[in-house]
Amino acid sequence: MSGGPTARAPAAATPAASDMLLTVHSVDLLKSKDGPNRREHRTDAYFSDNLIIRRGQTFQMWIEFSRPFNPKSDSLQLQLKLEPIFSSSTGIHISVPLVDILEDGRWEMKIVEQKDKRVRLAVNTLPTASIGRYKVTVESFSPKGKLLFPCSPNDLYMLFNPWCEDDAVYLDNEAERKEYILNSMGRIYYGTEQQIGTRTWNFAQFEQDILEACLFILERGQVAKTEWRDPVIVSRMVSALVNSNDDYGVLMGNWKDSYEGGTSPTAWSGSGDILRQYYKSSGKPVKFAQCWVYAGVTNTVLRCLGIPTRCVTNFSSAHDTDLSLTTDIYIDEKLEIIKDKTSDSVWNFHVWNESWMSRPDLPAGYGGWQVVDATPQEPSQGSYRCGPTSVSAVRNGQVNLKFDTPLSLPKLKWFHCVSQVNSDRIYWQKKPDGSFSQVNVEKSSIGQCISTKAVGSDARVDITHLYKYPEGSWEERTAVERASRFGSKPALYPSPTGNDVSVEIVMDGAGPRIGEDAKLSIVLKNKSSSQRTASLLYEVMVMYYTGVLKTTVKKDRIPLTLKPQETKTIPLTLQYKEYMNHLVDQGALMLAVTGRVNETQQILATQFNFRLRTPDLIITPQGDAVVGKELTVKITFQNPLSQVLRNVLFRIEGLGMQSVRKIAYGDVDKHATVTLTEKFVPTVAGPQKLLASMDCRLLTQVHGVADIVVKPK
């Protein structure tokens, strides 16, 4: 008997690897903030841990299989689905095939690296793809069959891409892309053209939950997902959905005296808490807003989605109610303003947005900056929205443009935009028979100092020239006349004969402070070689910043004699005690002056809006700011009034915080100084801003900002 090893039966044959099912074990979308996808797509600032990409650009991903991938017998495909949440409309289903060579302008992917059972893919996206949150599924194919691997909850967020030349929002200036997409802090201007106020606004487009909130807003629009590819339609949806007037929008407006049950519009200093509150309440409107809040939130939503956008303020912004392209003021036989007849108003300022995009639906030359206005003023096609309206068309008075898309803007909206920046103010006097005649025209009072924040700095830039030609120029008059041909009444101006006395109102420096007497001057000039006598009527009225008058606080008549060629200055003082119990938000007042020259029957008429300036909150860091290290900040405020401020609330945001910090302080005694000491832990290195605002019924528009450079650990 031999002593060799025991013989064994031969093992069963092992099937070739290529004959086995190709099972997906895991998918890595390379979604980390510091990874190549987020950095190359410039989405690394978003607080989200999801993969966020910009359309028209390639992204990469890893797939791990149950066995090595065999390109000769195996294949792959990605399925991307964009499905509606609130409507029954069809969604979008995209199949991305595996190819050997990627070509631009196609949904394709290729294997760029293979390591054992893992492959790295480069995936092409279309520059015309609909933005939104896509569900991703991997399909694997092998001779044994097909398998599906849903990547949920690892969804893919796709945004517009201003860096892609084939995207409709392409912007070819890197400094402007950084400003209008990547900058989360901006400036919004308010006040009057003679007293321009500035407040810093935290757009917060990269903060926690904001991207999800912005897409949630679009869902409320119930527009087909195929339309989400077009920035014209998306921006128009946003202009409707940021206000809640006739839909499920974000903000509820309030231009009254009471903000009970909500937040005073002047107390907001950023969009983050507004959008989070709306999103987490499943679409309950946030209280309350006025134009700059609407504009700040609109700016956030559009920048977050990838559309270059900026806030723009127009001073002396006309609100033309009768489509006449004029702002009409009516006075009676005694030269007093007929308040219930004067329905047109001039807002001290109005804030809207501009978004950058091509306009293939308009004639050539009307792409670029487009007005988008979410402040609800008049409905457009059944909804409170405005835009996108070409700034170039406004400049040229093109109110009768024909459009090729179903979302074309009706004539009303073009009038709205043109009249806000370039209408004439006309004074009409009532005659004995009850009719009215034109007695004075101011051709350069509307649309002043149109302002936006500079690129790369906190400076203010005047962009009035983008909206209208120089006042009085041939081009400017032609634009107004072109637009007025489509208005409701012709602009018939009175004869200039006999107008040899002028009147204007002058204010020294930056103007009066709240809590102090306000001092102005009425300046009259007799340009004739004869004596002129007149009786002037002046009236000081408290007004809302929208031009709506609340009450008269001072009124008097002044007899006047002007020698030939004489200039006379009449000082006017409005005492604190005369206005202290009548002010509304913004501390806005109007001085109206009317008169009749006895010798020539010339009617004198002018108005001057001004505001009472409020104190700033002074923010002072104590020591150096370092990532991860506690920083102490001192906030100081002095009450300028000889009245007690009740129920004062301070709001602080910025410095990388993901929410607003609220401090209920209580009462502040008259002329008292308040000092708050707060501690923060900075999380992001580099230049940061810390914002503070005060919410108080008696004293509004109080805010402050500090620039803080945070050092790395």
C-alpha positions in Angstrom: 0.0 0.0 0.0 1.5 3.3 -1.0 1.9 6.0 1.6 1.3 9.0 -0.7 -1.2 11.8 0.0 -4.9 11.1 -0.3 -6.3 11.9 -3.8 -9.1 14.6 -3.9 -11.8 15.0 -6.4 -11.2 17.9 -8.7 -12.9 21.3 -7.6 -15.9 22.6 -9.5 -15.0 25.0 -12.3 -15.2 28.7 -11.2 -17.3 30.9 -13.6 -15.3 33.6 -15.4 -15.6 37.0 -13.6 -17.3 38.5 -16.7 -20.1 36.0 -16.4 -21.1 37.2 -12.9 -23.7 40.0 -12.3 -22.1 43.4 -11.9 -23.3 44.6 -8.6 -22.8 48.1 -7.4 -21.5 48.0 -3.8 -21.1 51.8 -3.2 -21.1 55.2 -4.9 -18.9 58.1 -3.9 -20.1 61.4 -5.4 -17.0 63.2 -4.1 -19.2 65.7 -2.4 -16.9 67.0 0.4 -16.5 70.8 0.5 -12.7 70.6 0.1 -12.9 68.0 -2.7 -12.3 68.6 -6.4 -16.0 68.7 -7.4 -17.1 71.4 -5.0 -13.9 73.5 -5.5 -14.0 73.3 -9.3 -17.7 74.1 -9.4 -17.2 76.9 -6.9 -19.8 75.5 -4.5 -17.4 74.8 -1.6 -18.9 77.7 0.4 -22.3 76.1 0.7 -22.9 74.8 4.2 -24.5 71.6 2.7 -22.8 68.3 2.6 -24.4 67.3 -0.7 -22.9 67.3 -4.1 -23.6 70.8 -5.6 -22.5 71.3 -9.1 -23.0 73.9 -11.9 -24.5 72.9 -15.2 -22.3 72.8 -18.4 -19.4 71.5 -16.4 -17.9 68.0 -15.8 -18.0 66.4 -12.3 -16.4 63.2 -11.1 -17.5 60.2 -9.0 -16.3 56.8 -7.9 -18.2 53.5 -8.1 -17.2 50.3 -6.4 -18.5 47.0 -7.8 -18.7 43.4 -6.7 -15.9 42.5 -9.1 -13.6 44.3 -11.6 -15.4 46.2 -14.3 -14.9 44.6 -17.8 -15.3 47.3 -20.5 -15.6 44.5 -23.2 -18.7 42.9 -21.6 -20.0 45.4 -19.0 -21.6 48.7 -19.3 -23.0 51.5 -17.1 -25.6 54.2 -17.2 -26.6 57.0 -14.8 -30.3 57.9 -14.4 -31.0 61.4 -13.1 -34.5 62.3 -12.1 -35.9 65.8 -11.3 -39.4 65.2 -9.9 -42.1 67.8 -8.9 -43.1 67.9 -5.2 -46.3 70.0 -5.2 -47.8 69.4 -8.6 -48.8 66.6 -10.9 -46.8 67.8 -13.8 -44.2 65.5 -15.4 -40.7 65.7 -14.2 -37.4 65.2 -16.0 -35.6 61.9 -16.6 -32.1 61.9 -18.0 -30.1 58.9 -19.1 -26.3 59.4 -19.1 -24.6 56.8 -21.3 -21.0 55.5 -20.9 -18.8 56.5 -23.9 -15.1 56.3 -24.8 -14.7 60.0 -25.6 -16.6 62.9 -24.0 -18.1 65.5 -26.3 -19.3 69.0 -25.3 -23.0 69.6 -25.2 -24.1 66.1 -24.4 -25.1 64.1 -21.3 -22.2 61.6 -21.3 -19.7 59.9 -19.0 -16.4 58.1 -19.4 -14.2 56.0 -17.2 -11.0 58.0 -16.4 -9.5 55.7 -13.8 -9.9 52.0 -12.8 -8.5 50.4 -9.6 -9.4 46.8 -9.0 -13.2 46.9 -8.4 -13.4 50.7 -8.4 -13.9 53.0 -11.4 -13.7 56.8 -11.5 -16.1 58.5 -13.9 -16.1 62.0 -15.4 -19.7 63.0 -16.1 -20.7 65.7 -18.6 -23.7 68.0 -17.9 -25.6 70.2 -20.3 -25.3 74.0 -20.0 -29.1 74.1 -20.7 -30.1 71.6 -18.0 -32.8 72.4 -15.6 -31.5 73.3 -12.2 -32.7 71.5 -9.1 -32.3 68.5 -6.9 -31.7 65.3 -8.9 -32.1 61.8 -7.6 -29.2 59.6 -8.9 -29.4 55.9 -9.8 -26.6 53.8 -11.2 -27.6 51.1 -13.8 -25.0 48.3 -14.2 -25.2 46.0 -17.2 -23.5 42.6 -17.6 -24.2 39.4 -19.6 -26.1 38.1 -16.6 -28.5 41.1 -16.5 -29.2 44.6 -15.3 -29.1 45.9 -11.8 -30.2 49.3 -10.3 -28.5 51.0 -7.5 -30.3 54.1 -6.1 -27.8 56.6 -4.6 -30.4 58.0 -2.2 -30.1 60.0 0.0 -27.1 61.3 -1.9 -28.9 63.6 -4.3 -27.2 65.9 -6.7 -27.9 69.7 -6.7 -27.5 71.5 -10.1 -27.2 75.2 -10.4 -26.9 77.8 -13.2 -23.3 78.5 -14.2 -22.0 82.0 -14.9 -18.5 80.5 -15.6 -19.8 78.5 -18.6 -19.9 80.3 -21.9 -22.8 78.3 -23.1 -25.0 79.1 -20.1 -27.6 81.9 -20.5 -26.2 83.5 -17.3 -22.6 83.6 -18.5 -20.6 86.5 -17.1 -17.2 87.0 -18.6 -15.6 89.1 -15.7 -14.2 87.1 -12.8 -14.3 90.0 -10.4 -18.0 90.4 -11.2 -18.7 86.7 -10.8 -17.1 86.8 -7.4 -19.2 89.8 -6.4 -22.6 88.9 -7.9 -22.5 85.1 -7.1 -20.0 84.3 -4.4 -20.2 87.4 -2.2 -22.6 86.7 0.7 -22.5 90.3 2.1 -23.8 93.3 0.3 -25.0 96.9 0.7 -28.5 98.3 0.3 -29.0 102.0 0.0 -31.9 104.0 1.4 -33.0 107.6 2.4 -33.1 110.4 -0.2 -30.7 111.4 -3.0 -29.4 114.2 -0.7 -29.1 111.9 2.3 -28.1 108.4 1.1 -28.0 105.9 3.9 -26.2 102.6 3.7 -26.9 99.3 5.4 -25.0 96.1 5.1 -27.1 93.0 4.3 -26.2 89.4 4.9 -27.5 87.6 1.8 -26.5 84.3 3.5 -26.9 82.3 0.3 -24.4 79.6 1.4 -25.8 79.2 5.0 -27.4 76.0 6.3 -30.8 75.1 4.7 -30.8 78.1 2.3 -30.3 76.2 -0.9 -33.0 73.7 0.1 -35.2 76.7 0.9 -34.6 78.3 -2.5 -35.6 75.2 -4.3 -38.6 74.8 -2.1 -39.7 78.3 -3.2 -39.4 77.3 -6.9 -41.6 74.2 -6.1 -44.3 76.5 -4.8 -44.4 78.1 -8.3 -45.8 74.9 -9.7 -44.0 75.5 -13.0 -43.0 72.5 -15.1 -39.5 71.3 -14.4 -38.5 71.8 -18.0 -38.9 75.6 -17.4 -36.3 75.5 -14.7 -33.6 75.6 -17.3 -34.4 79.2 -18.3 -33.2 82.1 -16.1 -35.8 84.4 -17.6 -38.6 82.1 -16.3 -36.9 81.3 -13.0 -36.2 84.9 -12.1 -39.8 85.8 -13.0 -41.0 83.0 -10.7 -38.8 84.3 -7.9 -40.2 87.9 -8.4 -43.7 86.5 -7.8 -42.8 84.0 -5.0 -40.7 86.3 -2.7 -44.0 88.2 -2.0 -47.0 86.5 -0.6 -49.7 88.7 -2.1 -51.4 86.1 -4.3 -49.5 82.9 -3.9 -47.6 80.9 -1.3 -44.7 83.4 -1.3 -42.1 84.1 1.3 -42.7 87.6 2.7 -45.8 89.5 3.8 -45.6 93.2 3.2 -46.6 95.9 5.7 -46.4 99.6 5.1 -48.5 100.5 8.2 -47.5 101.8 11.7 -47.9 98.5 13.6 -45.7 95.4 13.2 -47.3 93.4 16.0 -47.0 89.7 15.4 -43.9 90.0 13.2 -40.6 91.8 12.7 -40.3 95.5 11.7 -38.8 95.6 8.2 -36.1 98.0 9.4 -34.9 95.4 12.0 -34.0 92.7 9.4 -30.3 92.7 8.5 -30.2 89.5 6.4 -32.1 86.9 4.4 -31.0 83.8 6.2 -33.5 83.7 9.1 -36.3 84.8 6.7 -35.7 81.9 4.3 -35.1 79.3 7.0 -38.3 80.4 8.8 -40.3 80.1 5.6 -38.8 76.7 4.7 -39.2 75.1 8.2 -42.8 76.3 8.5 -43.6 74.6 5.1 -44.4 77.8 3.4 -46.0 80.1 6.0 -45.3 83.8 5.0 -42.8 85.6 7.1 -43.9 89.0 8.6 -43.0 91.8 7.6 -41.3 93.3 4.6 -40.8 96.5 2.6 -38.9 97.0 -0.6 -35.4 96.5 0.7 -36.3 93.3 2.4 -38.0 91.9 -0.7 -34.8 92.9 -2.7 -32.4 91.4 -0.2 -34.3 88.0 -0.2 -34.6 88.0 -4.0 -30.9 88.7 -4.3 -30.2 85.7 -2.0 -32.4 83.3 -3.9 -31.1 84.2 -7.3 -27.4 84.2 -6.3 -27.9 80.9 -4.5 -29.3 79.4 -7.7 -26.4 80.7 -9.7 -27.9 83.8 -11.4 -25.7 86.9 -11.1 -27.8 89.4 -9.2 -27.3 92.7 -7.4 -29.5 95.1 -5.4 -30.2 98.5 -6.9 -31.7 101.6 -5.2 -33.5 104.3 -7.2 -34.0 107.6 -5.3 -37.1 109.7 -6.0 -38.8 106.7 -7.5 -42.1 107.5 -9.2 -45.1 105.3 -8.7 -47.3 106.2 -11.7 -50.8 105.0 -11.1 -52.5 106.0 -14.4 -49.9 105.0 -17.0 -49.4 108.7 -18.0 -45.6 108.5 -17.6 -45.8 111.6 -15.5 -46.1 112.1 -11.7 -49.0 114.4 -11.2 -49.5 116.7 -8.2 -52.8 118.6 -7.8 -53.3 121.9 -6.0 -56.4 124.0 -5.4 -57.1 127.7 -6.0 -55.4 128.5 -2.7 -52.3 126.6 -3.8 -52.8 123.9 -1.2 -52.1 120.3 -2.2 -55.3 118.3 -2.9 -54.2 115.2 -1.1 -57.0 112.9 -2.0 -56.6 113.8 -5.7 -52.8 113.2 -5.8 -52.7 109.4 -6.3 -49.3 109.3 -8.0 -46.6 109.1 -5.4 -42.8 109.5 -5.4 -41.1 107.0 -3.1 -38.0 108.5 -1.4 -36.3 105.4 -2.6 -37.2 102.0 -4.0 -34.9 98.9 -4.0 -35.2 96.3 -6.7 -32.8 93.8 -8.2 -30.9 93.3 -11.5 -30.0 89.9 -12.8 -27.6 89.1 -15.6 -28.7 86.9 -18.5 -29.1 86.7 -22.2 -32.5 87.4 -23.7 -33.0 85.3 -26.8 -36.8 86.2 -26.5 -36.0 89.9 -27.2 -34.5 91.8 -30.1 -30.7 91.9 -30.2 -29.1 94.3 -27.7 -31.5 93.8 -24.8 -29.6 91.1 -22.9 -27.4 91.8 -19.9 -28.8 93.4 -16.8 -32.6 92.8 -16.3 -34.8 94.4 -13.6 -36.4 91.9 -11.3 -38.7 93.5 -8.7 -40.5 91.4 -6.0 -42.1 94.3 -4.2 -45.8 93.9 -4.8 -47.1 97.0 -6.5 -49.3 96.1 -9.5 -50.1 92.6 -10.8 -48.6 91.4 -14.0 -50.5 88.6 -15.9 -52.5 88.0 -12.7 -49.6 87.8 -10.3 -47.7 90.4 -8.3 -44.3 90.3 -10.1 -42.1 92.4 -12.2 -39.4 91.3 -14.6 -37.1 90.4 -16.0 -37.2 93.8 -17.8 -34.2 94.8 -19.9 -32.4 97.8 -18.4 -31.3 98.8 -22.0 -35.0 98.9 -23.0 -35.9 101.1 -20.1 -33.1 103.5 -21.0 -34.4 103.8 -24.6 -38.1 104.1 -23.6 -39.0 100.9 -25.4 -42.3 100.2 -23.7 -43.9 98.5 -26.7 -41.5 95.6 -27.3 -43.1 92.5 -28.6 -42.0 89.2 -27.0 -41.9 85.7 -28.3 -42.4 83.8 -25.0 -45.6 83.1 -23.1 -44.1 84.9 -20.1 -43.7 88.2 -22.0 -44.1 91.3 -19.9 -47.2 93.3 -20.5 -47.0 97.0 -21.4 -47.9 97.9 -17.8 -44.6 96.6 -16.4 -42.5 98.5 -19.0 -44.3 101.7 -18.0 -43.7 100.8 -14.4 -40.0 100.5 -14.9 -39.6 103.5 -17.2 -41.8 105.8 -15.1 -39.9 105.0 -11.9 -36.6 106.4 -13.3 -37.6 108.8 -16.0 -40.9 110.6 -15.7 -41.7 114.3 -15.3 -43.3 115.7 -12.2 -46.2 118.0 -13.2 -48.2 120.4 -11.0 -51.9 120.9 -11.9 -54.1 123.7 -10.5 -57.8 123.5 -10.2 -59.7 126.2 -12.2 -63.1 127.7 -11.2 -64.9 125.4 -13.6 -63.4 122.3 -11.9 -60.9 121.4 -14.6 -57.2 121.4 -14.1 -54.4 123.2 -16.0 -50.7 122.6 -15.9 -48.8 125.2 -13.9 -45.3 123.8 -13.4 -43.1 121.0 -14.6 -40.0 119.5 -13.0 -38.2 117.4 -15.6 -35.2 116.2 -13.6 -36.6 115.3 -10.2 -37.5 111.6 -10.8 -34.9 108.8 -10.9 -31.9 110.2 -9.1 -28.6 108.6 -7.9 -29.5 105.0 -9.0 -27.1 103.1 -6.8 -25.5 99.7 -6.3 -22.6 98.3 -4.4 -19.2 98.4 -6.2 -17.5 95.3 -7.4 -14.9 94.2 -4.8 -15.4 97.0 -2.3 -18.1 98.6 -0.1 -18.2 101.8 -2.2 -21.4 103.0 -3.8 -21.6 103.2 -7.6 -24.0 105.4 -9.4 -25.5 103.6 -12.4 -28.1 106.2 -13.4 -26.5 106.3 -16.8 -27.5 102.7 -17.4 -31.2 103.6 -17.0 -31.4 106.9 -18.7 -29.5 109.4 -20.8 -28.3 112.6 -19.2 -31.2 114.8 -18.0 -32.3 117.3 -20.6 -30.2 115.6 -23.4 -31.8 115.0 -26.8 -31.6 111.2 -26.2 -33.3 111.5 -22.8 -36.2 113.6 -24.1 -36.6 111.3 -27.1 -36.8 108.2 -24.8 -39.4 109.9 -22.6 -41.4 111.0 -25.7 -41.1 107.6 -27.2 -42.5 106.0 -24.1 -45.2 108.6 -23.5 -46.7 107.9 -26.9 -48.1 104.7 -25.4 -49.2 106.4 -22.2 -52.7 107.3 -21.1 -52.5 111.0 -21.7 -50.2 113.3 -23.7 -47.6 115.4 -21.9 -48.7 119.0 -22.6 -46.3 121.3 -20.9 -47.1 124.9 -20.1 -45.5 127.8 -21.9 -42.3 128.9 -20.2 -43.1 132.6 -20.7 -43.3 134.7 -17.5 -41.4 132.3 -15.3 -38.8 134.6 -14.0 -38.8 133.6 -10.3 -37.3 130.3 -9.2 -37.7 128.5 -5.9 -35.6 125.7 -4.3 -35.2 124.1 -0.9 -31.7 123.7 0.5 -30.4 121.6 3.4 -27.0 121.9 5.0 -24.7 118.9 4.9 -26.0 115.5 5.7 -29.1 116.9 7.2 -30.8 116.9 10.7 -30.5 114.1 13.2 -33.5 112.6 14.9 -34.1 114.1 18.3 -32.8 117.5 17.2 -34.4 120.5 15.4 -34.4 120.3 11.6 -33.1 123.3 9.7 -33.8 124.0 6.1 -33.8 127.0 3.8 -36.1 128.2 1.0 -34.1 130.0 -1.6 -35.9 132.4 -4.1 -34.3 134.1 -7.1 -35.8 137.0 -9.1 -34.2 136.8 -12.5 -36.1 139.8 -13.9 -35.2 143.5 -13.8 -38.5 144.3 -12.0 -39.6 143.9 -8.5 -41.6 140.7 -7.7 -44.1 140.1 -4.8 -45.6 136.8 -3.8 -47.3 135.0 -1.0 -45.6 131.6 -0.2 -47.4 128.7 1.5 -45.1 126.1 3.1 -46.2 122.8 4.7 -44.1 120.3 6.5 -45.6 116.8 6.4 -44.7 113.5 8.0 -44.6 110.9 5.3 -43.9 107.2 4.7 -40.9 106.5 2.5 -43.4 105.4 -0.2 -44.5 109.1 -0.6 -47.8 108.5 1.3 -48.4 111.5 3.5 -49.5 110.9 7.1 -50.0 114.3 8.7 -49.1 118.0 8.6 -46.8 119.1 11.5 -46.2 122.7 10.5 -47.8 125.1 8.0 -47.7 128.9 7.4 -47.8 131.6 4.8 -45.0 134.0 4.1 -45.4 137.4 2.3 -42.4 138.0 0.0 -40.9 140.9 -1.8 -38.0 140.4 -4.2 -35.9 143.3 -5.6 -34.7 143.1 -9.3 -32.1 140.3 -9.6 -32.4 139.6 -5.9 -31.8 136.2 -4.3 -33.5 135.7 -0.9 -32.9 132.9 1.6 -35.7 132.2 4.1 -34.6 129.9 7.0 -37.0 127.4 8.3 -36.7 125.5 11.6 -38.8 122.4 12.5 -38.5 121.9 16.2 -38.2 118.4 17.8 -41.3 119.0 19.9 -43.3 119.7 16.6 -42.5 116.3 15.1 -41.6 114.0 17.9 -45.0 112.4 18.3 -45.8 112.0 14.6 -42.9 110.2 13.0 -43.3 106.9 11.2 -40.6 104.4 10.0 -37.6 106.0 8.3 -38.1 109.4 9.9 -39.2 110.8 6.6 -40.6 114.3 6.1 -41.6 116.5 3.1 -41.5 120.2 2.8 -43.9 121.5 0.1 -43.7 125.1 -1.1 -46.2 126.8 -3.4 -46.9 130.4 -4.3 -48.1 132.9 -6.9 -46.1 135.8 -8.2 -48.6 138.7 -8.2 -47.1 140.6 -11.2 -47.0 137.7 -13.6 -49.3 135.1 -12.1 -46.5 132.6 -12.3 -47.2 129.6 -10.0 -44.2 128.5 -7.8 -44.3 124.9 -6.7 -41.7 122.5 -5.4 -41.3 119.6 -2.9 -38.3 118.5 -0.9 -38.1 115.1 0.9 -35.7 114.7 3.7 -35.1 112.3 6.6 -34.0 112.5 10.2 -30.7 110.6 10.5 -30.5 107.9 13.2 -27.5 106.8 15.2 -25.3 103.8 14.4 -24.6 100.8 16.5 -20.9 100.8 17.2 -19.4 97.3 17.1 -15.9 96.9 18.5 -14.0 93.5 18.7 -11.9 93.1 21.8 -8.7 91.4 20.7 -7.8 89.3 17.7 -10.3 87.0 15.9 -9.0 83.4 15.5 -10.9 80.4 14.1 -12.1 78.2 16.9 -11.2 80.8 19.6 -13.8 82.8 21.6 -14.0 86.4 20.5 -15.5 89.1 22.7 -17.3 92.0 20.9 -18.7 95.2 22.4 -21.8 96.8 20.9 -22.6 100.4 22.0 -25.7 102.5 21.3 -26.9 105.9 22.6 -30.5 106.9 22.7 -30.8 110.3 20.9 -34.3 110.9 22.1 -35.7 112.6 25.2 -38.1 109.6 25.3 -37.8 106.1 26.8 -37.3 103.4 24.2 -39.5 100.4 25.2 -38.9 96.7 24.5 -35.6 97.1 22.7 -34.4 94.0 20.8 -31.0 93.6 19.3 -30.3 91.2 16.4 -26.7 90.1 15.5 -25.6 88.0 12.6 -22.6 87.3 10.3 -19.1 86.2 11.3 -19.9 82.7 9.9 -22.9 82.1 12.2 -25.7 80.0 10.8 -28.5 81.9 12.5 -29.3 85.3 14.0 -28.6 85.9 17.7 -31.4 87.9 19.4 -31.0 89.8 22.6 -34.1 91.1 24.3 -32.7 94.1 26.2 -35.8 95.8 27.5 -36.2 99.6 28.0 -33.5 102.2 27.3 -33.9 105.5 29.2 -33.9 108.9 27.4 -30.4 109.8 26.2 -29.0 106.7 27.9 -26.0 104.7 26.6 -26.3 101.0 26.2 -23.2 98.6 26.1 -23.6 94.9 25.2 -20.8 92.4 25.5 -21.2 89.3 23.4 -19.0 86.3 22.7 -18.6 84.5 19.4 -16.5 81.6 18.1 -15.4 82.3 14.4 -15.5 79.2 12.2 -14.2 80.6 8.9 -10.9 82.4 8.3 -10.5 85.5 6.3 -12.4 88.9 6.1 -15.8 88.7 7.8 -18.5 91.1 8.8 -20.5 91.2 12.0 -23.9 92.9 11.6 -26.2 94.3 14.3 -29.6 96.0 14.2 -32.1 97.3 16.7 -35.8 96.6 16.8 -37.7 99.3 18.6 -41.1 100.8 17.8 -40.1 104.4 18.6 -36.7 104.4 16.9 -36.2 102.5 13.6 -33.4 102.1 11.0 -30.7 101.7 13.7 -27.9 99.3 12.6 -24.1 98.8 12.5 -21.4 96.7 11.0 -17.8 95.7 11.8 -15.2 94.4 9.4 -13.3 91.6 11.2 -10.4 89.7 9.8 -10.4 86.1 11.2 -7.0 84.4 11.5 -6.6 80.7 10.9 -5.8 78.4 13.8 
